[in-house]
Amino acid sequence: MIRVGISGWRYPPWRGQFYPRGLPQRRELEYAAGLLSTIEINGSFYALQRPESYRSWAEQTPDDFVFSVKGGRFITHMKRLAEPETGLANFFASGVLALGPKLGPVLWQLPPTFGFDAERLAAFFQALPRTTSQAADLAARHDHRLDGRALTETDADRPVRHAMEVRHTSFEDQAFVDLLREHDIALVVADTAGKYPRLQEVTSDLIYVRLHGDTELYVSGYDEQALDRWAARIRDWSQRADVFVYFDNDAKVRAPVDAMALADRLGVAPDR
């Protein structure tokens, strides 16, 4: 399976360019989801969302649509993966399970100052729920901050897959790759215009690609040659794993244009 989409959808510069002029903001997700097969929710990185938000997002998208969800920075950037149980309980209690069958991979992005720490990473990986039932059980252990606004049930037991994006050169280590494989965690292939390491090992049955910019971080688009190169890599990876690709070069309205162009090249554009 190959899915190609965008990281987030609420960007004022997109209005009147990607989004038709006059389109109500409340219909932007519906519009984007009609052209793409997946979107990465990144508001969840900045703050805990609410079950009604996740439920609304699921209702606004087609039946075959899938969301990825970015894990909270409280866990990755503030706690730096230490003692993750309560943070994970709050994150999964915040409404993630309301996506139901539209819940795709969960992304964990580490800060550039976080170096490879095998012991801390292993403890974090062991704490991650691997099914929605496990996530619901974990969510039930949320703290007082989620009282009265938690969702701790799932409508069905489904797998939950995880991916990790790293930004420190110390992760260029076979021991890190081995640790990911041991715990069945996908390594994020991140194109950051050369700013951070680009690691491309296959460590799971999932390959998660984040394209932040070809030549300039978050700004530059991908020309035809660059898209051809990525399409070839993705075709190769898809022989071994599911591939989720997200464009995060949103600053100049390149992300949705590039995502649709890549999906067309791969023959996976939604037929809606």
N, C-alpha and C positions, 0 to 999 in steps of 0.2 A: 504494500500500500504506500502510495505517495500522496502527501497533502502539502499544498503550498498556500501560505497566507501572510498575514501582517501582524506586527506586534502592536496591539492597541488599535483603536479606531477613532478616538476623540481628539482630533487635532484641528484647531481653528484654521490654519492655513489651507487645509484640504477643502474647506467649504467654498463652493463656487468654482472649484477646480476638479477634484475627484468627485466630491458630492455635488449634485446639481444645485444650481442657485435656487434658493427658496426651499430646499428640502428641510423639514423640521429636524432639529438635532435629535429628537427622540426616535427618528427613523433612520439614523445613520448606520446603526448596527445592522438593521434589516437590509439596507441597501448594500453594504459591504458584503454581508453574508450571501447575498444573491449572486455575487461575482466570484467568491472565493470559497474554499472548502474548509477553512480553519482560520481561527484568530487566536492570538495569544493574549490572554487577559493580564495586563501588567499593573492595573490599579491595585491589585492584591499585594503587590510588592511594597507599596507605600503605606497601606493601611488595611486593617481587617475590613472586609466588605460585609454585606448583610445577606441573609438567605433570600430575601425578596429581590435583591439585585441579581443574584445568580439565577433565580427562578425566572425573572423577567428576561434575562439574556437568552436563556434556553428557549423561552416561548417565542422570541423574536427571530429565531433562526430555523432553517430548514431541518427536516427530520434527519438527514444524513450529515449534518454539520457537526464539527468537533471543536471544542475549545482546549487549548493548553492553559494552564494556570501558573503564574509566577509566584513562587513562595515568598513569604514576607521577609523584608530586610531586617526586621527585628531579630529573626533567627540567624540570618546569614551575615549581616553587617554589624549589628549591635551585640548580640550574644556570641557571634562568631562560632556558631554551631555548638557551643558549650551547653550542657544540661538542656537538651532540646525538647524534652517531653512536654512541658507545659506550653511552650511556644507552638509546637506542632499540634497539640490538642486544640488550642485556640484557633489556629489557622484552619484546621479541618472543621471545627465547629462553626466557623463564620459563614458557612453556606455553600462551600465547595460541592458538597454532595447533592445540592439542589439541581446541579447540571444533569444528573441522572446519566443516561447513556451518551450524553454529549461531553462527558468529562474525558479528556485526553491526558497526555503526559503532564506531570508537574515539574516545573523548571526551578532549579536552585542555582542562583548566580552568586559566586563568591566575589568579594571586593579585591581590587588589585593588590592590597596590602596583606592579603591572606596567603601565606605560603603553605606548601605541602606539609600536612601533619597527619600521618597515617592513623595514629591512635584516635585522634578527634574525629576524623572522617569516618572511621570504622564504627565508632559509637553512634554517630549520626545516622549512618546507613542502616544500622541495626534497629534504630528507633522509628524508621519510616514505615508506614502502613503499606502493604502490598496488595490489598484488596479494599473495596469500598466497605465491606463489613468490618475489617480491621480499622479503617479510618473512622467509622461510626463509633466503634468501641473507644478509640483514642479520643474522639471529639467529646464523648461523655465525661471525660476527665478534665474539661476546660476549667479555668479559674473564674473568679467572680466577675471579671471584665466582660464575660460573655453571658452572664446571667440574664435571662429574659429575652435573649436574641440569638440563641444557639440552635443549630440544626444538628442533631446527633443520630439521625436515622438515614438509612439508604433504602431505595425501592428495590434493589437487587444486588447480588454479590457479583462484582466485576473486578477485573485486575486494575491496579493502579501502578502506572509506570513512572519512573523518575529519571531526570536528566540533570547533569551538573555542568555549569559553565565556570571555567576558571580563568584567572587573568594574571597569574604570577608565574614567572619563568621556572620556579622550583617544581612545578607540576610536569615539566618535561622530563619525566622519570618513569621508567618501566614499572616501578613499584606502584605508582598511582594507577596506571592502566590495569595492572593485575588486581588491585583493590577494587576498582570499578567492576571488573569481570566477576570477581568473587561474590560481589553483592548485587550483581545484575542491575547496574546503574549505567545509563547511557552517558557517554561523553559528548558534550556539546561541541560541534564544529563551529567555531565562531570566526567569521571574517571581520576583522577590525581595522582594515586598511594598514596592517602591519604594526599597530600599537601594542597588541597583546598576542601571546602565543596562539597559533592555529594548530590544534591537535586534531588528528583525524583517525584515531584508532576506533575500530568497531568493538564495543565492549558489552553489547546487549542485543536484543532483537529489535531495538529502537535506535535510530540515528536522528539526532535533533540538530538542525542547522539554523544558525542565526546569522543573517547577513546584515551587518551594521554599516556597510559602505565599502565600495570597491577601492577608492583611492583617498577618500576623506571620511573620517568617522561620522556617522549619522547624517551626512550631507550628500555625498556623491551617489549617483545612480550606477546601474550596471549596463554597459553598452552591449551590443549584440554578441560580440566575441566573449565577453565575460559571462553572459547568460548561457552561451553555448558550452563553455567550460564547466559551469556548475551543473548544467543539464546532464552532461556526460558523466560527471562524478555521481550524481544522484541516481542515474540509471544503473550504474555499477553497484552502488550501495543497496539499491532496492532488490538486488538478487539475494541479499543476505539478511535484510532487516526492513522494517517499516521506516519510512523517512518522513519526518515533519520538517518543513522549511518555513522560516519566518523572516520577512524583510523588516528591518528596524531602522532603515535609512529614511526617516520620516521628515527631516527638516525642510526639504524642498519638494514634498509631495511625490517622491520617487517610489516609496514603498509599494503602494497598491498597483502602480503602473508596472513596476518590475515583477511583482508577484504574479500578475495576470500574464505577463509575457513569458515567464518561466513555466507557469502551468500549461500554457499553450504549447510550448516546446516539448514538454513531457507528455502531452496528451491527457492531462488530468484536470483540465478546466471543468468546472461544474456544468452539467447540461440541464439548465433550469429555465 
